[in-house]
Amino acid sequence: MHYTCRLLFVFLPLAVISTAAQSNSTLAKIGDSAVWQLPPQFTTTARAACDRSASSDYADCMIGQMAKAGAPADAVRFTRELYKQSHGEFGVMTGFQNEGPVAFAWITYPLRANTNYGLLLVNGKPRIVNVEDLKLLDVKTMKQSAQFQDAKNQFPNINIWPGDRDGKIWPNSQAGPNGGIQFAVAYPLRDGCHSCANAGQAIFNWNFDANGKFLGTSYDGMLDPPLQ
């Protein structure tokens, strides 16, 4: 009798921990139900409301304004998840395309001064991968390439910038090793600043295995700048 009680005492907490772990690992997949097209006056109206708000967190206030403007619950939920993942940035999903095992999510960032449109790769591992996170790019290999060195002779301050993804041009996809998938994404090269001379584009592959696990990026070449 006492032995049985001791077993229950030992295994019950483990069962609780296991149930919690399963709950955390079974989040619903992100889908097109989270897409919301911002009404024409949303940004102006929402910003005015948040300017008057006592809240110290402006982006969180903007999320609160979404429901008032008629955004579906899944759209608000996704924006809040992105807000936490990006450490406080306000973005709304305005386009979605399932590619399997991951999907494209086009994001509008209405509070940004530049590059108001971005691209996420979602539903893989990790759940959200930001294509505009330049720290994830294999920039070292790019800078060692002959193409980049030649471009640097013409553009001494050449550097890479996030793209402005309007959702009209989809990244190219192709089969990767062992049943995986790759997405080719282009990034603008500028001669020192966002509005400086166009120095061409750099292409990087975003690599995922067959189960959607992110494997990193690989440099895939450069496109020359347009002729002046």
Buried (B, 14 or more C-beta within 10 A) or exposed (E): EEEEEEEEEEEEEEEEEEEEEEEEEEEEEBBEBBBBEBEEEBBEBBBEBBEEBEEEBBBBBBBBBBEEBEBBEBBBBBBBBBBEBBEEBBBBBBBBEBBEBBBBBBBBBBBBEEBBBBBBBBBBEEBBBBBBEBEBBBBEBBBEBEBBEEBBEEBEEBBBBBBBBEBEEBBEBEEBEEEBBBBBBBBBBBBEEEEBBBBBBBBBBBBBBEEBBBBEBBBBEBEEBEEE
